[in-house]
Amino acid sequence: MPASCDRQQSSGCHQCRKGKIEEIELPPGIEKVDIIISEWMGYCLFYESMLDTVLHARDKWLKPDGMMFPDRGTLYITAIEDRQYKTRKLIGGMMCTDLI
């Protein structure tokens, strides 16, 4: 669930707004925020990703010199082969010898 935070310059305090980005309303008189903190990354950076939602929040509320956290991700991949898995998925559980 994304949260957006703003800092009121006059009082030096921070206010946080926690909730769905589409439902958050900023306090009266505040149009832009300094920081957006959001758990937008799904596992492996793909599944359950909310990247489009956090980009919407960035474009709508983030000041030009504002910051977003997390602001990057690293994905390491490698090739593997699992013959048994491939056989079950591609041939529907039949053994290759059944096709001969």
C-alpha positions as CSV (number, residue, x, y, z in Angstrom):
1,M,0.0,0.0,0.0
2,P,1.7,3.2,-1.1
3,A,2.2,6.1,1.2
4,S,3.0,9.7,0.3
5,C,4.7,12.1,2.8
6,D,5.0,15.8,2.8
7,R,7.0,18.3,4.9
8,Q,5.5,21.5,6.0
9,Q,8.2,24.2,5.7
10,S,6.6,26.5,8.3
11,S,6.5,24.1,11.2
12,G,9.4,21.8,10.3
13,C,7.3,18.7,10.9
14,H,6.4,15.8,8.6
15,Q,3.0,14.5,7.8
16,C,2.4,11.1,6.3
17,R,-0.6,10.0,4.3
18,K,-1.0,6.2,4.1
19,G,-3.4,4.5,1.8
20,K,-4.1,3.7,-1.8
21,I,-2.5,6.3,-4.1
22,E,-5.8,6.8,-6.0
23,E,-7.6,7.6,-2.7
24,I,-5.1,9.9,-1.0
25,E,-6.0,13.5,-0.7
26,L,-3.3,16.0,0.3
27,P,-4.0,18.5,3.1
28,P,-5.5,21.9,2.0
29,G,-2.8,24.3,0.7
30,I,-0.3,21.5,-0.2
31,E,-0.1,20.7,-3.9
32,K,3.2,18.9,-4.2
33,V,5.3,16.6,-1.9
34,D,9.0,16.3,-1.2
35,I,9.2,12.5,-0.9
36,I,7.1,9.5,-2.1
37,I,7.8,6.2,-0.3
38,S,6.1,3.2,-1.9
39,E,6.4,-0.6,-1.9
40,W,5.8,-0.7,-5.7
41,M,8.1,-3.6,-6.5
42,G,6.6,-7.0,-6.7
43,Y,8.7,-10.1,-6.3
44,C,11.3,-10.4,-9.1
45,L,10.4,-6.8,-9.9
46,F,7.5,-8.0,-12.1
47,Y,4.7,-9.8,-10.3
48,E,2.3,-7.6,-8.4
49,S,4.2,-4.6,-9.6
50,M,2.5,-1.2,-9.0
51,L,5.0,0.8,-11.2
52,D,2.2,2.5,-13.1
53,T,0.5,3.6,-9.9
54,V,3.7,5.1,-8.4
55,L,4.5,6.8,-11.7
56,H,1.1,8.4,-11.6
57,A,1.7,9.6,-8.0
58,R,5.1,11.0,-9.1
59,D,3.6,12.9,-12.0
60,K,0.7,14.2,-9.9
61,W,2.3,15.2,-6.6
62,L,6.1,15.1,-6.6
63,K,8.0,18.3,-6.6
64,P,10.6,18.7,-9.4
65,D,13.5,18.2,-6.9
66,G,11.6,15.6,-4.9
67,M,12.7,12.0,-4.2
68,M,11.2,8.6,-4.5
69,F,12.1,5.5,-2.5
70,P,12.9,2.9,-3.5
71,D,14.2,4.6,-6.7
72,R,15.8,1.6,-8.4
73,G,15.9,-2.2,-8.5
74,T,18.4,-4.8,-9.7
75,L,17.4,-8.1,-11.3
76,Y,19.9,-10.9,-11.8
77,I,18.9,-13.7,-14.1
78,T,20.4,-16.9,-15.3
79,A,19.4,-19.6,-17.7
80,I,18.4,-23.1,-16.3
81,E,16.9,-26.2,-17.7
82,D,14.5,-28.4,-15.8
83,R,13.7,-31.3,-18.2
84,Q,11.1,-32.9,-16.0
85,Y,9.2,-29.6,-15.6
86,K,9.4,-28.9,-19.3
87,T,8.1,-32.4,-20.1
88,R,5.2,-32.0,-17.7
89,K,4.2,-28.6,-19.0
90,L,4.7,-29.0,-22.7
91,I,3.5,-32.5,-23.2
92,G,0.8,-32.4,-20.5
93,G,2.3,-35.0,-18.2
94,M,2.9,-37.7,-20.9
95,M,6.3,-39.2,-21.1
96,C,8.2,-38.6,-24.3
97,T,8.4,-42.4,-24.7
98,D,4.6,-42.5,-24.9
99,L,4.7,-40.6,-28.1
100,I,6.8,-43.1,-30.0
